[in-house]
Amino acid sequence: MISVIICTYNRDKYIGQLLDSLAKNDYPETNYEIILVDNNCTDNTRSICEEFVVKKNNINFRYVEEQEQGLSAARNKGIKEAKGDIIIYVDDDAIVDSDYIRSYAEHFHSNPETMAAGGPIEPLYETKEPSWMSPYTKALLTAWMNYGDKVRKYPNGRFPGGGNAAYRKSVFDKVGLFNTELGRKGTELLASEEKDIFDKMQRLGMQVLYLPSPVLHHIIPQTKLDEPYFNRLTLQIGRSERMRTMSISQSKYVKRLFFEGVKWCGTLVLLCYYTLQLQPMKGWKLVLFRKNVTAGLLGK
């Protein structure tokens, strides 16, 4: 059994599209369930889901609520509710391809050593991609991720994007649930809850793979491309990393600060590169990104 979990907070603009795309999957309806975790929605999410149940009464769909605000709390609720031994987390502002569920199901069935996996995340812009966008800011703002067309291990330091990730349910028996101090809470853009889980998995030697087939298309509105959102997001990334590393140890935090210095060197090299390519705004956007992350790491 596969459990597809959608954690949502006031995304009624997109939730119907996602549910419809999941219902179009070519995997037998009897072999999967969809669990939508309502994390205190005040919009039309419930009524949209009720319409979906009537329209697609062949789909095993459950609507549950989590009153503790936060993506981590909602994800943990999904784990507790899931009947499947494979859990797939899908972002609430996305759509998936028709082979999405089957791609994950077949891989986990054929590869018992795989404990978690993720697939490509492709941006689906409501407007257009800005000229200052580079691969680095694209990954930051849209969660874009694509490591090619073959099954492989993730590059060093990388892990599945939280909006397109699958786990064996037994993973959480071994590493624990998502840290509710981390992750988004309402409109607060905290992060690092997935990184925390994958760090624990790595320490236990659990295999995590990139799969090319389960593609997720992440819808990107103009507001996510505007400067206020960019500044909020990047500052909170730094704050989240400060919280995550200090919760482990002081030395882990100091190591993260050292790594931030290394990243500054890379950022300045990229600034020079893009300037020479007559695309200086791509470089300066990366400098702003790094500046905000550093400020967050330092507790500002």
N, C-alpha and C positions, 0 to 999 in steps of 0.2 A: 504494500500500500504506500502511495505517495501522498504526503500532506503539503499542499501549496498554501503558504501563509502570506496574507497581505495585512500589513499593519498600516492603519490610516488615521490621519487627523485632518479633517476639513479639506478633502480633495474630491468633492463631488463633481468637479468639472471633468475629471479624468477616470474616476473609478468604474464607470459604466463601460468605457472603451476597453479597459483592462479585463474586466470580467468576460466581455464578449470575445476577446482574443483568446482567453483561456478556454472558453467553451468550444472554440473552433479547433482545439487541439486534436490530433489524430491518435490519441492514446485512449484506451477503453475507459469510459466513465466509471465503471465499477472498480477500477484500479487506483483511483485517486479521489481526494477530497479537497475542497477549497475552504479554508478558514479565514474569514475576515475579522480582524481584531479592531474594533472601534475604540480609539483612544481619546474618548470625550469629544467626539464630533458634534458640532452645533449647526451643521449645514444639512443638506438633503441626502447624505450618505445612506441612511437607513432606508428611506423610501426607494432609492435607486436599487438597493440590494433586494428589497421586497419585490420590485418589478422583475428583477433578474430571476428570482426564484420561480415566479409564475411563468415567465417566458422560457426558462431552461430547467424545467422540473426533473429532467433526467440527470442533472448534475448534483453530486453530493456536496451541498453547500451549507456551511454553518456560520452564523453571525454571532460573535461573542464580544463582550465589552471588557475593557481594562481601565479602571478609574484612576490608577496611578499614572500620572502624566509622564510620558517619555517613551521613545522608540524602544529602548532596552526592555522596559517593563512590558510593552506590548509584544515584543518578540518572545519574552519569557512566557507570557500567557499563551502564545501560540504553541510553544513547545509542550506545555502542560496539557493543552487541548488536543494535540495531534495524535491521531490513531496510527499514522504511518510510521514505518521505520526509517524512511527517508523524508527529510524536511527541506522544502524549497522556499526561500524567501524571495518575494517579488515586490519591487517598488510599486507604490500606489499611483504613480504618475507615469506609467509606462504601458506598452503593449508588447506581446510576445508573438513569435512565429508559430506556425501550426505544428511543428515538430519539437516544440520546446520541452514539454513534459517527457515525451518519449526519449529524447536525447539524454536527459538525466537518468531516467529509469533504466535504460539499457546499459548505460555505462556502469552504474552502481551494481546492477545485477551481474555483469560480466567481470567486474573488478572489485572483489571483496576487500582488497587492501586499501582502496580509496576511501578515505574518511570524510573528505569534503571536496567540493569542486565549484568552479565558477565558469561563467561563459562571457562572451563579448557583450559590451554595453555600447550601443551606438546612439548618438544624440539625434533627436527628432525636433528640429527647431520650429517654433511657431512663427518666428520672423526670419532672420537670416544670421549666419555666423558673422560676428564682427571682424573687422580687418586686423585687430590687435590679437586675435586668438592664435595661440601657438599650441603645439601638442601638450605642453605642460599645463597651460591654463585650461585647455580643453578637458584634460583629465580631472582637473580640480573642480570646474564649474558644472560639467555635464556628466561626470563619472565615466567618461569615455575610457574604454579598455578593449584592446584587441591585440592578442599576441600570436596571430597567425591562424592557419587552417589545420594545425595538427595538435593532437593531445600532447601536453608537455607539463613539466613543472613550472611554477611561476618563477620569474626572475628574482634574484636575491632581493629580499626586502619587500616584495610585492605579494599580494594576496587577493582573493576574489572581492569584487565590489559588493557592498552589502545589499544592493538592490537586485542582484542576480547571483545568488549563492545557494548551494545545497549541502546538507550535512546528513550523515547518519545520526539518528536521534541519540544513539549511544555515546556520541561525542560529548554531549552535555552531562552525561552521568560521570564522565571522567574529568572534564575541565571545569564543570560548573556552568551556571547560567550567565547571561549577559550582565555586565556591571551596570546597575541602574544609576550610578553616579555619572556615567558616560552616555553619549548618544544624544540625539535631538530630543528636546522637551518642548512641545508646542512650537513656538516660533524661535526658540533658542537653538542656535546652530552648533551645539556641541557635537563631538565626534569621537572616534578612536575605540568604540565598543567592539567593532569587528577585529581591529588590530589586536586588542586585548585577548580575544578568543583565539586568534590564529597564533599569537605568540605562545600561548599555553599549549596549543596543539603541536607547535614546532618543538617545544621542549620535551614533549612526550614522543617525538618521532613519528607523528601521524602524517600520512600522505595526503597532500592537498594538490589537486591538479587543475589545470586550465583545459576546458573543453571548447572546441570551436563551434559546436552546433547549437547549443541553447542560447540563441541571440535574444537580447532584450533591447527594445527601442525606448530610450528615456526621453520623455517630452520636456522640452526646454522653453519656458515662456521668456518674454523679454525681460521681466523683472529679475531673472537670474543672471542676466548679462549686464545689468546696471551696476554702477560703482558702489552705491550703498550696500547692496547685497554682497558684492565681492569683498568689501572691507569687513563686514560682519562675519562672513564665512571664514576668511583667512585668519582673523583674530581668534575666532573660536577654535580653529584647528590647533593653534598654538596653546591656548588655554587647556584644551582637551589633552594634548600631549603632556603638558605640565602635570595635570591631575593623574593621568595614567602612569607616568613614570615615577612620580613621587609616591604613589600608592604601592609601588613595588619596593623601591629603596632610594635613598639619597644618591647613591652611586649611579643608579640607573638614570636618574634625572641629570646628573652631571655629564654622563656619557651622551645623553640626548642633546645637551647644550653643545658639547664638542662637535657632535654630528651636524648641528645647525651651522656651526662655523664652516664645516666642509661644504655644506649646501650653499652658503653665501659665496664661496669661491666659484662653485659651478654656476651660480646665478650671474655673477659678474662676467664670467667667460661668455655666457649666452647673451648678455647685454652687448658685449663687444661684437659677437657674431652677427646678431640681428641688426646692429647699427651698420656694420659693413655691408649687410645685405639690403640696406636702405629700408629697413623695417624696424626702426627704433622703438616704436610703441609696443611691439611684442616683447622687447627686452625690458622696457620700463615697467610693463605690467608684471613681469616676473620679479622685478625689484620690489614693487609694492606688495606683492604676494609674500615675499621673504620677510620684508619689514614688519608686516602685520603678524606673521607667524612668530617671529622672534619676540615681538612685544607680548604676545600671548604667553609664550614660554616663560618670559620673565615676570609674569604676573601682572601685567599692565592692562 
